[in-house]
Amino acid sequence: MNDPQFVEAARAFAERIVAHSSSDNDRLAWAFTECVSRPPSTTELDVLTRALERERQRYARDKTAARKYLAVGESPRGQTISPAEHAAWAQVASLIMNLSETVTRN
């Protein structure tokens, strides 16, 4: 999960997620469906919502950590999203991308 390519992929996926909609709920549902090929349950959406809020708080308190996390990889980071918000979404993207259901695609 901490391999530079995986972190960079999560960062890029986060940019796609944020560009998809202005609603967090719609973004989370879309990202989950994009990876798992089914919509999230209410429980799964609640877990993702709590994770997003936790990561937003974390990176709002530590903007240096957000910038450091987003600097991983070779592709340039899009500048349309604040670093704290981008890092929070990248952590959620990483969480979704690392689900066993995503990896195995049953």
N, CA, C and O atoms as a DFTB+ gen file, in Angstrom:
424 C
 N C O
     1  1       0.809      -1.202       0.000
     2  2       0.000       0.000       0.000
     3  2       0.852       1.266       0.000
     4  3       0.401       2.314      -0.463
     5  1       2.054       1.183       0.504
     6  2       2.898       2.371       0.571
     7  2       3.895       2.454      -0.574
     8  3       4.723       3.363      -0.611
     9  1       3.822       1.517      -1.503
    10  2       4.680       1.560      -2.677
    11  2       4.381       2.844      -3.447
    12  3       3.213       3.205      -3.595
    13  1       5.399       3.539      -3.938
    14  2       5.159       4.797      -4.644
    15  2       4.137       4.695      -5.780
    16  3       3.343       5.615      -5.977
    17  1       4.149       3.603      -6.517
    18  2       3.184       3.471      -7.616
    19  2       1.754       3.390      -7.094
    20  3       0.840       3.949      -7.701
    21  1       1.556       2.701      -5.976
    22  2       0.225       2.579      -5.402
    23  2      -0.245       3.925      -4.846
    24  3      -1.400       4.310      -5.030
    25  1       0.649       4.630      -4.169
    26  2       0.302       5.955      -3.628
    27  2      -0.029       6.910      -4.776
    28  3      -0.995       7.669      -4.699
    29  1       0.763       6.867      -5.821
    30  2       0.519       7.723      -6.985
    31  2      -0.810       7.374      -7.656
    32  3      -1.542       8.266      -8.084
    33  1      -1.120       6.088      -7.748
    34  2      -2.401       5.666      -8.331
    35  2      -3.576       6.160      -7.491
    36  3      -4.589       6.596      -8.038
    37  1      -3.448       6.095      -6.179
    38  2      -4.503       6.589      -5.296
    39  2      -4.675       8.097      -5.455
    40  3      -5.797       8.603      -5.447
    41  1      -3.564       8.809      -5.597
    42  2      -3.620      10.259      -5.803
    43  2      -4.333      10.594      -7.102
    44  3      -5.171      11.495      -7.132
    45  1      -4.015       9.885      -8.171
    46  2      -4.656      10.126      -9.466
    47  2      -6.137       9.747      -9.419
    48  3      -6.977      10.453      -9.979
    49  1      -6.459       8.632      -8.751
    50  2      -7.855       8.225      -8.629
    51  2      -8.624       9.269      -7.824
    52  3      -9.779       9.562      -8.134
    53  1      -7.998       9.825      -6.802
    54  2      -8.653      10.872      -6.004
    55  2      -9.026      12.072      -6.871
    56  3     -10.095      12.655      -6.693
    57  1      -8.162      12.441      -7.798
    58  2      -8.479      13.550      -8.705
    59  2      -9.706      13.219      -9.543
    60  3     -10.563      14.076      -9.755
    61  1      -9.795      11.987     -10.018
    62  2     -10.968      11.567     -10.798
    63  2     -12.217      11.575      -9.935
    64  3     -13.285      11.980     -10.394
    65  1     -12.095      11.128      -8.685
    66  2     -13.243      11.082      -7.775
    67  2     -13.782      12.485      -7.544
    68  3     -14.984      12.721      -7.662
    69  1     -12.897      13.412      -7.216
    70  2     -13.314      14.786      -6.914
    71  2     -13.929      15.448      -8.139
    72  3     -14.883      16.217      -8.015
    73  1     -13.393      15.158      -9.316
    74  2     -13.927      15.743     -10.551
    75  2     -15.295      15.169     -10.915
    76  3     -16.035      15.772     -11.692
    77  1     -15.627      14.022     -10.363
    78  2     -16.863      13.342     -10.746
    79  2     -18.122      14.079     -10.310
    80  3     -19.110      14.095     -11.044
    81  1     -18.105      14.685      -9.139
    82  2     -19.305      15.301      -8.576
    83  2     -18.908      16.312      -7.513
    84  3     -17.757      16.358      -7.077
    85  1     -19.869      17.115      -7.105
    86  2     -19.602      18.046      -6.005
    87  2     -20.115      17.489      -4.676
    88  3     -19.874      18.083      -3.625
    89  1     -20.806      16.378      -4.713
    90  2     -21.372      15.754      -3.510
    91  2     -20.460      14.641      -3.011
    92  3     -20.104      13.738      -3.768
    93  1     -20.083      14.706      -1.743
    94  2     -19.244      13.655      -1.172
    95  2     -19.905      12.291      -1.315
    96  3     -19.243      11.315      -1.668
    97  1     -21.200      12.214      -1.044
    98  2     -21.920      10.951      -1.127
    99  2     -21.853      10.372      -2.541
   100  3     -21.594       9.181      -2.717
   101  1     -22.085      11.210      -3.536
   102  2     -22.008      10.763      -4.929
   103  2     -20.585      10.349      -5.294
   104  3     -20.378       9.354      -5.988
   105  1     -19.620      11.112      -4.827
   106  2     -18.218      10.781      -5.101
   107  2     -17.845       9.420      -4.529
   108  3     -17.243       8.587      -5.207
   109  1     -18.213       9.212      -3.274
   110  2     -17.875       7.949      -2.619
   111  2     -18.560       6.769      -3.295
   112  3     -17.939       5.730      -3.521
   113  1     -19.828       6.927      -3.615
   114  2     -20.570       5.848      -4.276
   115  2     -19.968       5.547      -5.649
   116  3     -19.824       4.385      -6.027
   117  1     -19.620       6.590      -6.386
   118  2     -19.020       6.392      -7.707
   119  2     -17.670       5.681      -7.600
   120  3     -17.396       4.745      -8.351
   121  1     -16.837       6.126      -6.674
   122  2     -15.506       5.529      -6.522
   123  2     -15.610       4.057      -6.140
   124  3     -14.885       3.217      -6.674
   125  1     -16.500       3.755      -5.229
   126  2     -16.691       2.376      -4.799
   127  2     -17.151       1.524      -5.981
   128  3     -16.616       0.442      -6.222
   129  1     -18.140       2.019      -6.708
   130  2     -18.666       1.279      -7.867
   131  2     -17.606       1.118      -8.944
   132  3     -17.527       0.072      -9.588
   133  1     -16.804       2.133      -9.138
   134  2     -15.735       2.080     -10.142
   135  2     -14.744       0.952      -9.844
   136  3     -14.252       0.294     -10.761
   137  1     -14.456       0.736      -8.571
   138  2     -13.478      -0.284      -8.188
   139  2     -14.088      -1.668      -7.993
   140  3     -13.479      -2.673      -8.359
   141  1     -15.268      -1.721      -7.429
   142  2     -15.850      -2.997      -7.020
   143  2     -16.899      -3.507      -8.014
   144  3     -17.273      -4.679      -7.977
   145  1     -17.362      -2.644      -8.885
   146  2     -18.373      -2.990      -9.888
   147  2     -19.753      -3.272      -9.299
   148  3     -20.547      -4.027      -9.860
   149  1     -20.014      -2.648      -8.159
   150  2     -21.354      -2.685      -7.573
   151  2     -21.479      -1.473      -6.659
   152  3     -20.474      -0.962      -6.165
   153  1     -22.695      -1.015      -6.432
   154  2     -22.846       0.119      -5.517
   155  2     -22.563      -0.300      -4.070
   156  3     -22.751      -1.460      -3.703
   157  1     -22.116       0.643      -3.266
   158  2     -21.853       0.314      -1.854
   159  2     -23.160       0.175      -1.080
   160  3     -24.168       0.800      -1.408
   161  1     -23.116      -0.647      -0.063
   162  2     -24.256      -0.742       0.854
   163  2     -24.274       0.516       1.721
   164  3     -23.317       1.290       1.725
   165  1     -25.343       0.708       2.436
   166  2     -25.440       1.849       3.351
   167  2     -24.328       1.792       4.392
   168  3     -23.727       2.814       4.723
   169  1     -24.061       0.611       4.899
   170  2     -22.998       0.442       5.900
   171  2     -21.641       0.782       5.309
   172  3     -20.846       1.481       5.938
   173  1     -21.371       0.295       4.108
   174  2     -20.093       0.585       3.456
   175  2     -19.943       2.078       3.190
   176  3     -18.863       2.638       3.376
   177  1     -21.011       2.716       2.760
   178  2     -20.967       4.156       2.510
   179  2     -20.729       4.930       3.802
   180  3     -20.017       5.934       3.804
   181  1     -21.319       4.469       4.891
   182  2     -21.091       5.105       6.198
   183  2     -19.625       4.994       6.610
   184  3     -19.048       5.957       7.116
   185  1     -19.025       3.831       6.397
   186  2     -17.607       3.625       6.746
   187  2     -16.731       4.564       5.913
   188  3     -15.811       5.189       6.440
   189  1     -17.017       4.660       4.623
   190  2     -16.232       5.546       3.755
   191  2     -16.406       7.010       4.147
   192  3     -15.445       7.779       4.118
   193  1     -17.610       7.391       4.507
   194  2     -17.877       8.771       4.922
   195  2     -17.093       9.113       6.186
   196  3     -16.507      10.190       6.290
   197  1     -17.089       8.193       7.140
   198  2     -16.322       8.425       8.376
   199  2     -14.829       8.478       8.084
   200  3     -14.113       9.296       8.662
   201  1     -14.357       7.617       7.198
   202  2     -12.934       7.621       6.839
   203  2     -12.555       8.944       6.179
   204  3     -11.508       9.513       6.486
   205  1     -13.395       9.431       5.282
   206  2     -13.122      10.707       4.621
   207  2     -13.051      11.838       5.641
   208  3     -12.144      12.668       5.586
   209  1     -13.993      11.875       6.558
   210  2     -13.997      12.938       7.571
   211  2     -12.759      12.848       8.459
   212  3     -12.153      13.869       8.782
   213  1     -12.386      11.648       8.849
   214  2     -11.182      11.455       9.676
   215  2      -9.936      11.962       8.944
   216  3      -9.111      12.665       9.529
   217  1      -9.806      11.605       7.670
   218  2      -8.643      12.027       6.896
   219  2      -8.655      13.531       6.630
   220  3      -7.598      14.161       6.609
   221  1      -9.823      14.105       6.430
   222  2      -9.912      15.566       6.266
   223  2      -9.401      16.271       7.519
   224  3      -8.641      17.235       7.430
   225  1      -9.814      15.791       8.670
   226  2      -9.368      16.398       9.927
   227  2      -7.864      16.227      10.099
   228  3      -7.163      17.155      10.503
   229  1      -7.384      15.043       9.792
   230  2      -5.943      14.758       9.924
   231  2      -5.114      15.709       9.072
   232  3      -4.166      16.320       9.565
   233  1      -5.465      15.837       7.800
   234  2      -4.669      16.661       6.899
   235  2      -4.938      18.158       7.061
   236  3      -4.091      18.974       6.698
   237  1      -6.082      18.524       7.591
   238  2      -6.324      19.939       7.898
   239  2      -5.403      20.394       9.031
   240  3      -4.964      21.544       9.068
   241  1      -5.118      19.468       9.955
   242  2      -4.205      19.774      11.064
   243  2      -2.747      19.730      10.645
   244  3      -1.910      20.398      11.252
   245  1      -2.427      18.950       9.612
   246  2      -1.027      18.756       9.233
   247  2      -0.871      18.880       7.711
   248  3      -0.751      17.883       6.998
   249  1      -0.877      20.115       7.243
   250  2      -0.787      20.370       5.800
   251  2       0.566      19.939       5.219
   252  3       0.662      19.611       4.037
   253  1       1.603      19.943       6.053
   254  2       2.913      19.484       5.595
   255  2       2.858      17.997       5.258
   256  3       3.427      17.566       4.255
   257  1       2.181      17.220       6.087
   258  2       2.029      15.788       5.817
   259  2       1.237      15.571       4.531
   260  3       1.543      14.660       3.761
   261  1       0.232      16.391       4.295
   262  2      -0.563      16.280       3.064
   263  2       0.321      16.516       1.843
   264  3       0.292      15.739       0.889
   265  1       1.098      17.584       1.877
   266  2       1.975      17.881       0.732
   267  2       3.030      16.790       0.526
   268  3       3.349      16.435      -0.608
   269  1       3.560      16.272       1.609
   270  2       4.565      15.205       1.511
   271  2       3.947      13.944       0.902
   272  3       4.557      13.314       0.038
   273  1       2.762      13.577       1.337
   274  2       2.068      12.395       0.804
   275  2       1.778      12.573      -0.686
   276  3       1.957      11.639      -1.468
   277  1       1.337      13.750      -1.076
   278  2       0.976      14.011      -2.470
   279  2       2.193      14.133      -3.389
   280  3       2.056      14.057      -4.610
   281  1       3.358      14.316      -2.820
   282  2       4.576      14.459      -3.631
   283  2       5.114      13.108      -4.107
   284  3       6.028      13.066      -4.931
   285  1       4.567      12.025      -3.607
   286  2       5.038      10.687      -3.996
   287  2       4.652      10.422      -5.448
   288  3       3.524      10.689      -5.862
   289  1       5.594       9.899      -6.205
   290  2       5.329       9.534      -7.593
   291  2       5.930      10.527      -8.563
   292  3       6.423      11.586      -8.175
   293  1       5.878      10.165      -9.823
   294  2       6.494      10.986     -10.860
   295  2       5.521      11.919     -11.562
   296  3       5.924      12.980     -12.040
   297  1       4.262      11.549     -11.634
   298  2       3.303      12.399     -12.354
   299  2       3.012      13.647     -11.533
   300  3       2.974      13.596     -10.303
   301  1       2.808      14.767     -12.219
   302  2       2.518      15.996     -11.482
   303  2       1.130      15.948     -10.857
   304  3       0.202      15.362     -11.413
   305  1       1.009      16.566      -9.706
   306  2      -0.269      16.638      -9.010
   307  2      -1.093      17.767      -9.606
   308  3      -0.581      18.860      -9.846
   309  1      -2.379      17.497      -9.844
   310  2      -3.277      18.557     -10.274
   311  2      -3.413      19.597      -9.177
   312  3      -3.403      19.260      -7.993
   313  1      -3.538      20.840      -9.560
   314  2      -3.560      21.930      -8.581
   315  2      -4.966      22.451      -8.282
   316  3      -5.114      23.461      -7.594
   317  1      -5.991      21.781      -8.785
   318  2      -7.355      22.276      -8.592
   319  2      -7.924      21.928      -7.225
   320  3      -8.934      22.501      -6.818
   321  1      -7.305      21.012      -6.517
   322  2      -7.778      20.573      -5.206
   323  2      -6.744      21.000      -4.166
   324  3      -5.541      20.878      -4.399
   325  1      -7.204      21.494      -3.029
   326  2      -6.250      21.868      -1.975
   327  2      -5.496      20.621      -1.527
   328  3      -6.042      19.519      -1.569
   329  1      -4.242      20.785      -1.099
   330  2      -3.463      19.616      -0.677
   331  2      -4.142      18.793       0.425
   332  3      -4.130      17.564       0.361
   333  1      -4.722      19.436       1.417
   334  2      -5.364      18.694       2.514
   335  2      -6.549      17.878       1.998
   336  3      -6.714      16.717       2.372
   337  1      -7.360      18.475       1.153
   338  2      -8.529      17.777       0.597
   339  2      -8.074      16.654      -0.340
   340  3      -8.639      15.560      -0.326
   341  1      -7.072      16.927      -1.136
   342  2      -6.565      15.925      -2.080
   343  2      -5.989      14.726      -1.327
   344  3      -6.252      13.580      -1.689
   345  1      -5.218      14.986      -0.299
   346  2      -4.634      13.896       0.482
   347  2      -5.719      13.068       1.166
   348  3      -5.617      11.843       1.226
   349  1      -6.754      13.728       1.678
   350  2      -7.856      12.999       2.319
   351  2      -8.541      12.071       1.319
   352  3      -8.794      10.903       1.617
   353  1      -8.838      12.596       0.140
   354  2      -9.472      11.769      -0.888
   355  2      -8.530      10.665      -1.369
   356  3      -8.986       9.565      -1.679
   357  1      -7.249      10.933      -1.435
   358  2      -6.294       9.911      -1.852
   359  2      -6.253       8.766      -0.836
   360  3      -6.117       7.604      -1.221
   361  1      -6.366       9.081       0.437
   362  2      -6.400       8.030       1.460
   363  2      -7.662       7.177       1.303
   364  3      -7.606       5.955       1.443
   365  1      -8.787       7.812       1.016
   366  2     -10.033       7.067       0.805
   367  2      -9.916       6.228      -0.475
   368  3     -10.351       5.077      -0.510
   369  1      -9.332       6.807      -1.513
   370  2      -9.126       6.057      -2.754
   371  2      -8.262       4.830      -2.480
   372  3      -8.545       3.743      -2.984
   373  1      -7.226       5.000      -1.696
   374  2      -6.346       3.884      -1.340
   375  2      -7.118       2.808      -0.581
   376  3      -6.946       1.615      -0.831
   377  1      -7.955       3.235       0.332
   378  2      -8.773       2.299       1.102
   379  2      -9.649       1.471       0.163
   380  3      -9.704       0.248       0.284
   381  1     -10.324       2.125      -0.762
   382  2     -11.209       1.422      -1.700
   383  2     -10.401       0.502      -2.618
   384  3     -10.800      -0.633      -2.876
   385  1      -9.279       0.996      -3.102
   386  2      -8.458       0.202      -4.015
   387  2      -7.860      -1.030      -3.331
   388  3      -7.488      -1.994      -4.000
   389  1      -7.769      -0.995      -2.009
   390  2      -7.160      -2.098      -1.272
   391  2      -8.184      -3.086      -0.713
   392  3      -7.801      -4.042      -0.038
   393  1      -9.455      -2.882      -0.973
   394  2     -10.459      -3.843      -0.504
   395  2     -10.216      -5.195      -1.171
   396  3      -9.847      -5.257      -2.344
   397  1     -10.421      -6.257      -0.434
   398  2     -10.229      -7.582      -1.030
   399  2     -11.181      -7.775      -2.200
   400  3     -10.828      -8.449      -3.168
   401  1     -12.349      -7.214      -2.138
   402  2     -13.307      -7.319      -3.259
   403  2     -12.796      -6.583      -4.498
   404  3     -13.077      -7.002      -5.621
   405  1     -12.067      -5.517      -4.312
   406  2     -11.473      -4.811      -5.440
   407  2     -10.352      -5.642      -6.059
   408  3     -10.248      -5.757      -7.280
   409  1      -9.532      -6.206      -5.213
   410  2      -8.367      -6.953      -5.675
   411  2      -8.783      -8.238      -6.383
   412  3      -8.208      -8.589      -7.414
   413  1      -9.776      -8.944      -5.841
   414  2     -10.165     -10.228      -6.418
   415  2     -11.216     -10.102      -7.502
   416  3     -11.310     -10.979      -8.360
   417  1     -12.008      -9.043      -7.494
   418  2     -13.063      -8.815      -8.493
   419  2     -13.885     -10.078      -8.737
   420  3     -13.961     -10.569      -9.864
   421  1     -14.496     -10.597      -7.683
   422  2     -15.310     -11.824      -7.793
   423  2     -16.395     -11.695      -8.796
   424  3     -17.160     -12.638      -9.002
